């Protein structure tokens, strides 16, 4: 079984507000144990969390060894003040504040830095995103500061502008990566970054009525085509589900994501995913920094 290279232990796939409330006073150990046990039963031995400001991912990391799971966490995600991501992570207004957050991640035992460089896909309108991309000069500074502190950098990025800026800055992984252009895919393939396309966040919404299938279906098709193109050009790609996102359930989503990736990659699926996951597993842990 593959690892899941992008999860949110704090989220439940149903209602993020209720999920936050469940952990607001302290991480819910019983729930975390149950999810880790389920991952173990499914043969999942590698998990990479997207972070949260309540310490749930860090608590899961502390408990995961009992289940034979290599669990990596950024402690919390970091985003620009006034932009997408603040509901789940921490914000900065200038580079001084950002440096302080990077130092806090190190103190808390985070394994990498998670940056938010764009908004989400707008599932109501094909081709639209919910926020503006991070400025390329700022992204270069953010990644450089994280690297200087010894951290790999995971970047939430959708749209060619945000992804291109992140790659040019030296990001170590790109999460989601919707609406990429051929030149962005070429840049990805020529970089050292791993792409975690999280196809199931689109695929699992089909037929639910929450968003129009006439947006979801062509969006998923485009993402699968881009995955196939990127892989053919030599890009590193890893399986990650964004587990905890709406209709993306912990554990079960791994097989669903694999099937969507297999539709895109065909006979090369296992070889492509093995290379991408191995590259992420090679990131240094906090204990190795």
N, C-alpha and C positions, 0 to 999 in steps of 0.2 A: 504494500500500500504506500502511496505517496504521502509525503508530509503536506501540511497546509501552510503555505508560505505567506498567508495574509488572513488573520482572524481578528476578531474583537471579542475577547472573553466576556467583557462587560455587557455586550448586547445579546438579544435573544431572538432576533428575526421577526419580532412581532410589534413591539412598542418600545421605542428607545427611552421614552420618559419613565415608563414603569421599570425598565431594566436599570436605569440610573438610580431610581428610588430604592431598589432592592439592595444596592450596595452603598447608599449614601452615608450611612453611619460607619460602616466598616465593610470590607469585602465579605461576601456571603460564601464562607468556606464550604458549606454543604453543596451549594450549587457548583462551585468550581471543582470540587472533588468528583461530583457526578459527571461533569463534562469531560474531565480528564480521564475518568474511567471509561467513558464511552469512546473517546478517541483511542485509548489503549486497546479496547476490545475490537476496534476496527483496524488495528494494525498501524495506526498513525503514530510515528515516533518523533516527528519534528513539527513544531508549531512556532509561527512567527507572528507576534501580536502587533496591532497598530497603535496601542497605547490608550490611556485614559487618565483623567486627572484624579480619580478616586483610588488608585493603586490596585485595581483588580488584576490587571495584567502582571504586575510585579508579584502579587500574591500567588497567582497561578504559576508563575515561574518558580517561586519558592517551593511549591507543592509538587511540581511536575516530575521531579526526580523519582518520587515514590511510584510513578507509573512508567518509568523508563522512557520519558519524553524529554527531548532536548527542546527547551522552551526559551525563545528569545523575546525580549521586550524593550521598547524605547523609553519605558516609564510613562511618558505622555507625548502626544503629538504637539508640534509647535507650529503656530500659524501667525500671519500678519494680523495686527489689531484691525478689527472691522471687516475681516474676511472669513471665508468658510473655514470651519474647523474648531471655532472657539467653544461650541457646545460640548465638545468632547475633550479638548486639550487646553493648552496654555498659549497666551498671545504675547507678542512683543511689539513695541512701538518704534524701537531703534536698535542699533547693533549692540549697544551697551546692555539693554535688557535681554537681547538674544544670547549674548555671551553668558549672562547670569543663568539663563535657562539651561544652556549646554552644561555649565558647571553643576547645576542641580541634577541633571540626568546622570552625570558621573557619580555624584554623591549617593544617589538612590540606587545605583547599580544597574542602570540601563545599559543595554548592549549596543544600541545604535541610536542615531538621531532620526526622527520621523518629521519631515517637513510637508506642509500643505502648500502646493504651488498653484492650485486652481480650485474651482468649484466642482460640482457634480455634473453628470449628464442630466439634462432636462428631459425626462422621459415623456413629457407632453409635446415636445417639439423637436423633430429630428434636426441634428446639427447644432443644437443650442446647449450652452453650458450655463451654470447658475452663478458664476462669479468670474471676475477678470483674472488673467494669469499674473503670476509674480514677475516683476521686472527682471530682465536678464542680469543686469549688474548686481542687483540685490541678491539674486539667487547664487551668483558666483561667490559673493561674500559669505552667504550663509553656509554654503557647502565647504568653502575654504576654512572657515572657523571651526566647523565640526571635524573636518579632517585633521586640522592642526591639534585638536583635542584628542585625536586617536580614534574617532568614531567613523564607521561607515554611515552612509546616508541613504535612507529610504524616502522616496518622494511620491506623494499623492499628486498626480498630474494628469489632466485631461486636456485635449486640444494640442495642435502642433506647436503653438507658441510656448506653452508651459513645458511641454516635454522637450522641445529643442533647447530651451534655456537651461533646463535641468541637466540634460546630457552635456551641453557645452560647459556647464559648471563642474562636471565630474561626479554627478550623482551615481550611486552604486546600484540602486534599483529604481525602477519606474513602476508605480502601482496604477492600475486601471488603463490609462493611455487610450482614451477614446478619440476617434476622429483623426487619426494620424495620416499624414500625407506620405506619398512615396519617398520624398526626400527626408522626412522624419524617420521613417523606417530604415532607410539607408544609414542615417546618422546613428540610430540605435544599434544596428548590426555592426557598425564600425567602432562602437564604444565598448567599454568593459562592463556596462550596466546589464542587469537582469531585468527583463520585462515580466511583470506578473499581471496578466490582462483581466483576471476576475470575470470571465464570461458569464458565470452563473448569476451574477447580479442583474444581468439583463434577461437571461434565459428563463430564470425562475419566475419572472413577472408575467410571462406570456400567459394569456388566458384567464388571469385573475380579475380583470376588469378595473383594476386600480389605475392603469395607464393604457393608452391605446396600442393594440397590437400592431397597427399600421406604422407606429414609430418603433416599437420594440423589435419586430422581426427584421426590418432592413438594418437596424443598428447592430443587432447580433450578427447578421450576415457580413456586414462590413468589418466588424471586429474579427470574425473568424478568417476572412480573407486577408486582413492585415497580419494576423498571427501566422498564417501560412507563408505570406510573403517575407515577413521578418525572419522566420526560421530558415527559409530557403536561402536567404542572404547571410545566414550565419549568426543571427541574434541569439542570445541566451534567453530562454523563456522558462518560467517556473509555474507550477500549479499553486494558485492561491484563490480562495473563495470569497474573501471579505465576510466570512461567517459572522452572523449577528446582524448583518444588513437585512432589510425587509425581505422576507420569504427565503432567506439563505440561512439554513439551520446547521448548527454545529454538528460536525461528524458526517451527516448525510450528504452535505454539499460537496464533499471531496470526490465521491464517485460521480456526482452530477457534473462537476467541473471537468473531470477527466473525460467524460463522454463528449462534452462540447469541444474540448481541445482535440480529441481524437478525430472528430468530424473535420476539423481544420487541418490537422497534421498527418492523418492517415498512418501509414506503416512506420513513420519516423517518430511517432508520438513519444514512446518510451525513451528513446535515445535523446531527444530534444529536452524532455523534462528532467531526465537524470542529470544532464549537464547543468541546467539552470539551478536545480535544487542543490547540487554539489557546490556550486559557486556561492550560494547563500549560506550553506552550512559552514563554509570556510571563513566566513566573517568572524573576527575575533569576538569572544564573549567578554563580558565585563570583567570576569576573573582573570582574563588573559591580557588586560590592558595595563 
